[in-house]
């Protein structure tokens, strides 16, 4: 008889994500450079020039930075983030992408017998993290009939019924792109006293009109609001997904616990240097955000004119009801374009499309137009 894993670990199912599947491209005879990726919700303008310079300089002039262990506390990066966000350094933890922080939070606070509330459809790693920790998941289901807008009153009612130990809120939500107001989040947190509420703002930079969540996590409102953790992902903002960098903002007790169970040296030296440099490049981030916002409006308008009206979204990505999304994905990929088939979200009729540069969006539209009508609307 073989060695058996923990039952909780054995029950965990792998989650599909956006992005290129390199084995799939190999089967199709495609190189990654031949594919325009509309399936991953990243800044399509790539790393800022200052980030590229820092990485090149580090490799060329400071080889010891790669040869030695990185700063396990990422102190320089955390100080730069603390200054930018106007918070204490001890209110910040950094991770190898926000996904690592999601798992660490689940391991630190959830266990067998605990309920964790998820708003579905949403990012699949929340459920994976809960499964690893042994917690059970209860769900608040979003309805296509409401354009996937959350029924806040209904959710608050269910919080009172289920008494969850934790709640994950993706804001803006992935894959729907819907963005909750400050009032909605405050009401949810206030109704869930005693629970850990994780507000995942991985795509917050791509929302045109935002509100300040940081003060709810570690400002004067903490005593009244309860335990709130804000997660953010710098790699999506700055087009550095290959370097992996996310951070958490919360009260000191939560951050202390995260750092206690975090693996040492979890953020590599290149990611720390690149992120520290990126923080000061406001012009790049604002310029690319504005360009992306305009590109999205054009893409939404043109898709609607072609009979594919996107679901309302406040983020840089959106859902489109296309019929057989798996078939649409395959037909587009054969032509070097990748969109996200949302069957893994329980939405097999929907594709998720992330906005790219204007010329790339035009190529997507032209390709969709050229595909047989039955493929698009089946």
N, C-alpha and C positions, 0 to 999 in steps of 0.2 A: 504493500500500500504506500502510495507516494505521500510526501509531506503536504499537509493540508494548510491552506492559508486561513486567516480569520474569515468567518462567514461573511462579515460585512464587506471585506475586500473581494471575496469571490463573487459577490452579487453585483459589483460595480460594472457598468457597461461603458465601453468607450464612446466618446462623443465625437461626432463629425464637426469639423470647423470649415470656415471659408479658407481660401488660399489654395495654392497649387499643390496637387498630389503628384509628386515627381515620378512615382511608379506608373501612374496613369498616363502621363505625358510620354514616358518611354514606350508604352504599348502603342500609343498613337503616332509615334515617330516624330514627336514635337520636342523642341528645346524650350526651356523656361523663357528664354529671351524672345521666343516667337509668340508668346501668349500675353494678351492684355487681361489683367486680373481685375474684374469687376466684382469678385466674390468676397474680397477682404476690405474691410471698412477703414482704409488707411489714408493718410495724406498722400495723394498721388504725385505731388511735386517732389517727393523724396527728401533726403536729409538736407538741412540748411547748409549753405556753403561753410559757415563757421564750424559746423559739426564735422564736415568732411575734412577741413583743415586740421582740426584738433586730432582726429583719428590718424591722419597721415603723419602729422608731426610726432605723435606719440610713438608710432611704429618706427619712424625713421630716426628720431633723435633721442628717444627714451626707451630703448629696448628693455631696460631693467624693470620698467613699469609692467611689462608683460611677463617677465621672468619671475617676478616676486608675487606673493599673494596680494590681492587688493585689500583696501581698508574694509574690514568686516563690518564696521559701523557706518560706512559711507558718510563720514562726518562732514566733509567738504560739500558734498552734494546736498545733504540734509540742511546744512546752514544756508546754502543758496536758496533752497526751496522754502525754508522758514522765512527768509527775508522777503521773498516774492509773495508768499501767502499771508504774511503778517501773523505768524504763529510761532510758538516756542519750538525749538529744535526737538525737544522731548515729546512733542505731539506728532512726530513724523516717523514712519518706518518705510524703508524702501525694499522692493522685492524684484525677483527675476521675472518681471512682468506682473501684472495685477493678478494673474491666475495663481501664482504662488501664494500671494497674500490671501486670496479666497480660501485656499486649502488650509493655510495656517490658522485663519480665523475659525474655520470649522473644527479643526483638530483641537484648538484651544478651548472652545466654548460649547461644542455640541457633543452629545454622546447617545448611547443606546437609550431609547425611551423618550428622547427629546423630539419635539415637532419643530420643523422649520418650514416657513411659509414662502412659497415661490409664486410669482406672477407669471403664468405661462401663456403663450410661448415666450421663452427668454433664453439667455446664455446657458448652454448646457453644463458648464463647469460647476454651477452652483449645486446641481443635483449630484454630480460626481463627488464633490467635496463633502456633501452631507452623507452620502453613501459610505465613503471611506471612514468618516467619523462614527458611523452607526446610527445616525439620526434618521427619522422618518420624515418624508416630505408630504406636505399638504399644499394644494394649489388653488390659486385664484385664477380662473380661466378668462382670458380676454376673448371678445367676440368679434369675428369679422363683420357682423352686422352693425357693430358700433365703431367700425374702423379701428378696432383694437385699442380703443380708449378705455382706461381703467375706471371701473365703477368704484370710486373711493368709499362711498357709503356702504356698499356691499362688502368690501374688503374689511372695513372697520368692524362691521357686524361679525364677520368670520374670525377676526382676531379675538374678539370677545368670546367666541364659541370654542376656538381651538387653543387659545392661550399658548402660542408658539414661543419656543425659546429663542428663535431667531427669524429674521425676515431679510430676504435679499430683494433689493429694488434696483433694477438696471435703468438708469436715467440719463440720457434717452435710452429707451429699451432696445435691445437687440433681440429679434430682427425687425421690430415694427417701426422703430424710429420715433415713437411717441415720447413726449417730454412732460413730466409731472411738474406742476407748479409748486412753489414754496408752501403755499397753504395746504396742498394735498399731502406733501411729505410731512409737514409739521403735525397734521391731524393723525397720520398713520403712526408716527413715532410716539406721540402722546398717548395713543390708544394701546400701545404695546410696551408699557412700562415693565421693566424687568427683563425685556428681551433685548438681544443685540440686533440692531437694524443696520444692514450694510447697504449703503447707497453707492452703487457702482457708476461712476461718471466717466467711463472710459472714452466716451465720444463727446464730452461736454464742449470741447473746443469748436466743434462743428455745428453747434446750435447758435442761431443768430441772437436770440434774446434769452439770456440766462439770469439766474438769481444766485446769491451767495449762499452756498451750502456749508462753507468752511466754518462760519461762525456757529452753526448749529452743532458741529461736531466737537469743537474745542473752545468756543467762546463763552460769554456770560450765560448763554441759554442752556448750557449743558445740564445744570442742576434741574431745570424745569423739563428738559426734553428727554432725558434718559440717555442710554448708550447708543450713540450713532457713530458709525465709521464711514468716512468718505474715501472711496478708492478712485484713483486716476491713473491713466496710462500715458506716459510721455512718448512711448514708441509709436503710437498711432498719430499723435499730434504732429510729431516732427519727422515722420517717415523713417523710423529707425527700428522697425519690427524685428529685424535680425539681431539687434543688440539686447532686447528684452529689458524693459525698465518700467516699473509701476511703483506707486507709493500710496500709503494710507495716512489719513489724518484723523486723529481721534483723541480722546482724553488720555492722560498719561498712563492710567492703569492698563488700558487696552493696548497701548503701544508697548509698554513694558512687557506684557505677556507675549505679544507678537515677537519681540526681539529675543525673549527667553527661549522660544522654541524654534526660532528661525535657524536654518543651517548657517554655519560660518561661511564667510566669503561668498554669499549668495548672489551678489551683483558684481560682475566682472569689471576689471579696470577700464576697459574701453567704454563700456556702458556708463560708468560713473563720470568719466571725463567728458564724453559726448553730451550727456544730459546736463552737466554743470554748464557747459558752453551754450547749450541750446536755450537754457532758461533766460539768458540775457538778450536773445535775439527776437525781440518783440516785433520788429518790422517784418521779418520773414513770416512769422506765424500769422500776423494780421493780414498780410498781402495774400498769402495762399488761402486763408479762410475766406476772404472776400471773393477771390477768383473761383473758388470751389462753390460758393453760394450761388454765384451767377451761372456757373456751369450746370448746377443742379436744376435751376429754374428752367433752363433751356431743355435739358434732358427730359424733365417731367412734362413740359409742354409738348414736345415732339412725340413722346411715347403715347400721350393721351390722344394726339391727333391720329396715331396709327392704330388706335383701338386697345391700347394697353394702359389705361389710366392708373397711375400708382396710388397706393393707399397714402393718405396724408401722413407726413413725417416731418419732424423738426430737425432731423439729423442729416448727415451727408449720404445716407443710404435710405432705401425704401423698398417696400414690398410691391410686387406686381402680380396680379392674378393672370396666369398664362395658360391654364389648363393642365397639361402634363408637364410639370416643371422639369422632371428628369429628362424627358425627351428634348425639351427646349435647350437644356444645359448641354446635352450631348451634341446637338446640331451646331450650337454656337462654338463649342470647344473644338470641333473638327475644323472650324474656320479661324481658330486662334483667339477666341474670346471666351472668358470664363465668368459665369454668373453663379450665384448660390442657389442650388436646389434646396427648398425648405422642407422637404419631406421629414428630415430629422427633427424639425420643430413641430411636427404634426400638421404641416401645411403643404401637402403634396401638390396642390394646385398653384402654389405661389413660388416665385423666384425673388431673391433679394439682389438688388443691384446697387453697388456703391458708385457714386459719381467719380469720374476721372477727369482728365484734362479735356478741354473743348474738342480738340481734334480727335481724341480717342473716343469721346462720346459720339461724335459724328460717325466714326467707323462702326460703332455698335449699332447705331440706328440704321445705317445703310445695310449692314449685314442682316439685321432682323427683317428689314423690308425685302431682302432678296430671298429669304427662306420661304418655302412653300406655305401658303396661307393655312392649310390644315394643321401643319406642325405648330403654328403659333396659337391657334384658337381651338385646338382639339379639346 
